[in-house]
Amino acid sequence: MKPRLLMRLAAGAATTAITAALFAAPALAQAPTPTPNKGDIAFMFVSTVIVLLMTIPGLALFYGGLVRSKNMLSVLMQVFAIVCMVAIIWVVYGYSLAFTNGGSLNSYVGGLDKMFLKGVTVESMAGTFSNGVVIPELLFVCFQMTFACITPALIVGAFAERIKFPALMLFIALWVTFIYFPMAHMVWYWAGPDALGDAAKKLAEAAADAKPAAQAALDAVTADAGLAFSWGALDFAGGTVVHINAGIAGLVGSLIIGKRVGYGREQMAPHSLTLTMVGAALLWVGWFGFNCGSNLEANGTAVLAMINTFVATAAAGLAWMLSEWSAKGKPSLLGLVSGVVAGLVAITPACGFAGPMGSIVLGLVAGVVCFVFCTSIKNAVGYDDSLDVFGVHCIGGIVGAIGTGFLVAPFLGGAGIADYVSKPGELAAGEYVMATQVITQIKGVLLTLVWSGVGSAVLYKIVDIIIGLRPDEQREREGLDITEHGERAYN
């Protein structure tokens, strides 16, 4: 199994700058333009579509079943509307902010070179993680669009049943612009394997007097990356960008908006665990697109992500169920499916790096830790995170992100750290020091918590001033289905 560095492609935006930087180095023979493999295209096409499936209807049904029947339709509406709105924002400017060079701000956010998908055509290609392997850039745009859509949709579960629809839509538009797109850039933007390989070849073949210029060119290519990527933080499919990012934003929102009317005094049981189970099952199916598709090509690493998504998820579901059984005397379906989602969250950053046995351990840990946060700690602190977005997504994401630093270790069955420079044009095993990598992972987690936590708080306050976040008590008691949308989920 080839070692893999977790990170996505910086969709080709750096090509022009890299070419200029390498101009002083001796020219190599013109390499043939890579042609995308039809198998990779088909693989990414299916992966993209099933990530959409995990959002609508998967996430919508999972969340909808967990609320009271008077708010079922509002949750379905919120998730579906977010997908529609963010998809448009993504192609207008989101893709450009996430996956192009941002000039002086490149450590934090991209630029507007590809606003309105300028220059992205059926002929333009995006690199993967293998030298000389590409996929159509429009396909990469679509795949990343599904990530941009589901991430803000996760947030709504934290303050479900108590937010105005216009306030939610404004908040999400601001959140993806100022929180998600920069976060995706910081973690996943880089120059790509071919840019690194070409620069390393130039350096290796340069004459003595040309070495300094060639080294400077390689340094420039290496530096063309987001902040967390430049640190060496690993996140295969979105532990920081998606789950910790959305989870901490959800917690902040639940605290600022406040508890539901009657919270702790009135019965607020899920109205349909049947629909919640259906939604959880769709999430698990769609998560294979989420994790395996993040490899961007159909090879052994995608299969590694596949088996890890199976076993870590199953282990977490069992761990949560057994923990609940031991603590409360009975195992519940709600506990089982919650554990499954916690396992999916935890394996997301590690799925292309950990071995299967390491993934099982990660799932077991995530199931127990998330159970404790969603029960004992939540009850002790007293916050009203309606659908446990913080306890499952943020905490599960933290467990997975830090765990990745351990489980990537080759001596623990992991895939190791990718090195594109030591053997130019090839993917070789790089140096791995566990303490260094774990510290880097912790830095990535802290960056996400601060960026999203503080930034989200500011955005909530802005929206509250402009629109007001919460309906009045009477409207909330009547239910958001009728008061916000004028219709019911059930008649």
SULMO-V717614 format. One record per pair of residues at least 12 apart in sequence whose C-alpha atoms are under 7 Angstrom apart, sorted by the first residue. I is the first residue (numbers start at 1). J is the second residue. D is the distance in Angstrom with one decimal. If there is no record, write none. Layout:
[[I,J,D] [I,J,D]]
This chain:
[[1,300,6.4] [1,301,7.0] [1,415,7.0] [2,415,6.8] [3,415,4.6] [3,416,5.1] [3,417,5.8] [3,418,5.3] [3,429,5.9] [4,353,6.7] [4,415,6.4] [4,416,6.7] [4,417,6.0] [4,418,4.9] [5,234,6.9] [5,417,5.5] [5,418,4.6] [6,234,5.0] [6,235,5.3] [6,236,4.3] [7,188,4.9] [7,234,6.8] [7,235,6.3] [7,236,5.8] [8,188,4.8] [8,189,6.4] [9,127,6.1] [9,128,6.1] [9,188,6.8] [9,189,6.1] [9,190,6.0] [9,192,5.6] [10,99,4.9] [10,100,6.4] [10,189,4.5] [10,190,4.8] [10,191,5.6] [10,192,6.3] [11,99,5.5] [11,100,6.7] [11,126,5.3] [11,127,7.0] [12,126,5.8] [13,100,4.8] [13,101,6.1] [14,100,6.9] [14,101,6.1] [14,191,5.9] [18,221,6.3] [21,217,5.2] [22,199,7.0] [22,214,6.8] [22,217,5.5] [24,213,6.4] [25,202,6.2] [25,206,6.6] [25,210,6.5] [25,213,6.7] [25,214,5.5] [26,202,6.8] [26,206,6.3] [34,132,5.8] [34,133,6.4] [34,134,6.6] [35,134,6.8] [36,133,6.7] [36,134,5.2] [36,135,5.1] [39,298,7.0] [40,297,5.0] [40,298,5.3] [41,135,6.4] [43,298,6.2] [44,293,5.9] [44,296,6.5] [47,289,3.8] [47,290,6.7] [47,293,5.3] [48,142,6.8] [48,143,4.9] [48,146,6.9] [48,289,6.3] [50,286,4.7] [50,289,5.7] [51,146,6.2] [51,286,4.9] [51,287,6.5] [51,289,5.5] [51,290,5.6] [52,146,5.9] [53,286,6.0] [54,282,5.5] [54,283,4.5] [54,286,4.6] [54,287,6.9] [55,150,5.9] [56,80,6.6] [58,279,4.3] [58,280,6.6] [58,282,4.9] [58,283,5.3] [59,279,5.9] [59,283,6.6] [60,75,6.7] [60,76,5.2] [60,79,5.8] [61,275,5.8] [61,276,5.9] [61,279,4.7] [62,275,6.4] [62,276,4.1] [62,277,6.8] [62,279,4.1] [62,280,5.7] [63,75,6.9] [63,157,6.5] [63,276,6.7] [64,76,6.3] [65,270,6.0] [65,271,5.8] [65,272,4.5] [65,273,5.7] [65,275,5.1] [65,276,4.7] [66,270,4.1] [66,271,6.2] [66,272,6.6] [66,273,6.7] [66,276,6.4] [67,270,5.0] [67,271,6.1] [68,268,6.6] [68,269,6.8] [68,270,5.7] [68,271,5.0] [69,271,5.6] [70,479,4.9] [70,480,6.8] [70,481,5.9] [71,161,5.9] [71,479,5.5] [71,480,5.4] [71,481,5.2] [72,481,7.0] [72,489,6.0] [73,481,5.5] [73,488,6.3] [73,489,4.8] [74,480,5.9] [74,481,5.1] [79,153,5.4] [82,149,6.7] [82,153,6.3] [83,149,4.9] [83,150,7.0] [86,148,6.9] [86,149,5.6] [87,145,6.2] [87,149,6.4] [90,145,6.3] [91,116,5.8] [91,117,6.1] [92,115,5.5] [92,116,4.3] [92,117,6.8] [93,112,6.7] [93,115,4.7] [93,116,6.2] [94,177,7.0] [94,181,6.2] [95,141,6.9] [96,110,6.3] [96,111,6.0] [96,112,5.4] [96,113,6.4] [96,114,4.9] [96,115,5.6] [97,109,5.8] [97,110,4.1] [97,111,5.2] [97,112,6.2] [97,181,6.0] [97,182,6.9] [98,110,5.4] [98,181,5.0] [98,182,6.1] [98,184,5.7] [98,185,4.4] [99,185,6.1] [99,189,5.8] [106,226,6.4] [107,186,6.2] [107,225,6.5] [107,226,4.5] [107,227,4.5] [108,182,5.7] [108,185,6.6] [108,186,5.4] [108,226,6.1] [108,227,6.2] [109,182,4.6] [109,185,5.6] [109,186,6.7] [110,185,6.6] [120,137,6.7] [120,138,6.7] [121,138,6.9] [122,136,6.7] [122,138,6.8] [124,136,6.2] [124,137,5.7] [125,137,4.6] [127,192,6.4] [128,296,5.6] [128,297,6.8] [129,193,6.1] [130,193,6.4] [130,427,6.9] [131,193,5.5] [131,194,5.3] [131,425,5.9] [131,426,6.5] [132,194,6.5] [151,242,5.3] [151,246,6.1] [152,172,6.4] [152,246,6.3] [154,246,6.3] [155,246,5.4] [155,247,6.6] [155,249,6.6] [155,250,4.8] [155,389,6.8] [157,386,6.1] [157,387,5.0] [157,389,6.0] [158,250,5.0] [158,251,6.4] [158,254,5.8] [158,385,4.6] [158,386,5.0] [158,387,5.6] [158,388,6.3] [158,389,5.3] [159,253,6.7] [159,254,5.1] [159,385,6.3] [159,386,5.7] [160,386,6.0] [161,480,6.6] [162,260,6.3] [162,470,6.0] [162,471,6.8] [162,476,6.3] [163,469,5.7] [163,470,4.7] [163,471,6.4] [164,469,5.8] [164,470,5.4] [164,471,5.8] [165,484,6.7] [167,463,6.3] [167,467,6.0] [167,468,6.6] [167,469,5.5] [170,463,7.0] [171,459,6.6] [171,460,6.7] [171,463,6.3] [175,456,6.9] [179,452,6.0] [179,455,6.8] [183,241,5.9] [184,241,5.7] [185,226,5.6] [186,226,3.8] [186,227,4.8] [186,228,5.3] [186,229,6.4] [187,226,5.9] [187,227,6.8] [187,228,4.9] [187,229,5.0] [188,226,6.8] [188,229,6.3] [189,225,5.3] [189,226,5.2] [190,224,5.9] [190,225,4.1] [190,226,6.5] [191,221,6.3] [191,224,5.8] [191,225,6.5] [193,420,6.3] [195,221,6.8] [196,218,7.0] [196,221,6.4] [196,222,6.8] [196,420,6.4] [196,421,6.5] [197,420,5.9] [197,421,6.0] [197,424,4.6] [197,425,4.7] [198,424,7.0] [198,425,7.0] [199,217,6.6] [199,218,5.1] [200,218,6.3] [200,421,5.6] [200,424,5.4] [201,424,5.4] [202,214,6.2] [203,215,6.0] [228,444,6.0] [231,440,6.6] [232,440,6.7] [233,440,5.6] [233,441,5.4] [233,444,6.2] [234,441,6.9] [235,349,4.3] [235,350,6.8] [235,401,6.9] [236,294,6.7] [236,348,6.7] [236,349,4.6] [236,350,6.1] [236,351,6.6] [236,352,6.1] [237,290,6.8] [237,291,5.5] [237,294,5.6] [237,348,5.3] [237,349,5.3] [238,348,6.1] [238,349,5.6] [239,345,6.8] [239,348,5.6] [239,349,4.6] [239,397,4.9] [239,400,6.7] [239,401,5.9] [240,397,6.6] [240,401,7.0] [240,445,6.4] [240,448,6.3] [243,345,6.8] [243,393,4.9] [243,394,5.6] [243,397,5.5] [244,393,6.1] [244,394,4.1] [244,397,5.3] [244,398,6.6] [244,448,6.8] [244,449,7.0] [245,448,6.0] [245,449,6.8] [245,452,5.8] [247,389,5.4] [247,390,4.5] [247,393,5.2] [247,394,4.2] [248,390,6.1] [248,394,6.0] [248,449,6.4] [248,452,6.7] [248,453,5.7] [249,452,6.0] [249,453,5.7] [249,456,5.7] [250,389,6.4] [250,390,6.4] [251,385,6.5] [251,390,5.6] [252,453,6.6] [252,457,6.2] [253,460,6.9] [254,384,6.3] [254,385,5.8] [255,383,6.8] [257,469,6.8] [257,470,6.8] [259,384,5.2] [261,473,6.9] [273,334,7.0] [277,337,6.6] [280,337,6.2] [288,306,6.2] [288,309,6.8] [291,305,6.1] [291,348,6.2] [291,351,6.7] [292,305,5.3] [292,306,5.8] [301,352,6.0] [304,352,6.1] [305,351,4.5] [305,352,4.9] [307,356,6.7] [308,351,5.7] [308,356,5.4] [308,359,5.8] [309,344,6.6] [309,347,6.6] [309,351,6.7] [311,356,7.0] [311,359,6.8] [311,360,5.7] [312,343,5.7] [312,347,6.4] [312,359,5.0] [312,360,4.6] [312,362,6.5] [312,363,4.3] [313,340,5.2] [313,343,4.2] [313,344,5.3] [313,363,6.1] [314,340,6.4] [315,360,5.7] [315,363,5.1] [315,364,5.2] [316,339,5.2] [316,340,5.7] [316,342,6.7] [316,343,4.8] [316,363,4.3] [316,364,4.8] [316,366,6.1] [316,367,4.2] [317,336,5.1] [317,337,6.5] [317,339,4.0] [317,340,4.3] [317,343,6.9] [317,367,6.4] [318,336,6.9] [319,364,5.4] [319,367,5.0] [319,368,5.8] [320,335,6.3] [320,336,6.3] [320,339,5.1] [320,367,4.7] [320,368,5.5] [320,371,5.9] [321,335,5.7] [321,336,5.1] [323,368,6.5] [339,367,5.3] [342,366,6.4] [342,367,6.2] [342,370,6.8] [342,392,5.3] [342,393,6.8] [342,396,5.6] [343,363,5.1] [343,366,6.2] [343,367,6.4] [345,393,6.1] [345,396,5.7] [345,397,5.7] [346,363,6.8] [346,366,6.4] [346,396,4.9] [346,397,5.2] [346,399,6.1] [346,400,4.0] [347,359,6.9] [347,400,5.8] [349,400,6.1] [349,401,5.7] [349,404,6.7] [350,400,6.5] [350,404,4.9] [353,408,4.9] [353,414,5.5] [353,415,4.9] [353,416,6.8] [354,404,6.9] [354,407,4.9] [354,408,5.1] [354,413,6.7] [354,414,4.4] [354,415,6.3] [355,413,4.8] [355,414,4.8] [358,407,6.0] [362,403,6.9] [366,396,5.8] [366,399,6.3] [370,391,5.7] [370,392,5.6] [370,395,6.4] [370,396,6.3] [373,391,5.3] [374,388,6.3] [374,391,5.1] [398,445,6.6] [401,441,6.2] [402,438,6.2] [402,441,5.4] [402,442,6.1] [405,434,6.7] [405,437,5.2] [405,438,4.5] [405,441,6.1] [406,434,6.3] [406,438,6.5] [416,429,6.5] [416,432,6.9] [417,429,6.0] [417,430,5.2] [417,431,6.8] [417,432,6.4] [418,430,5.4]]
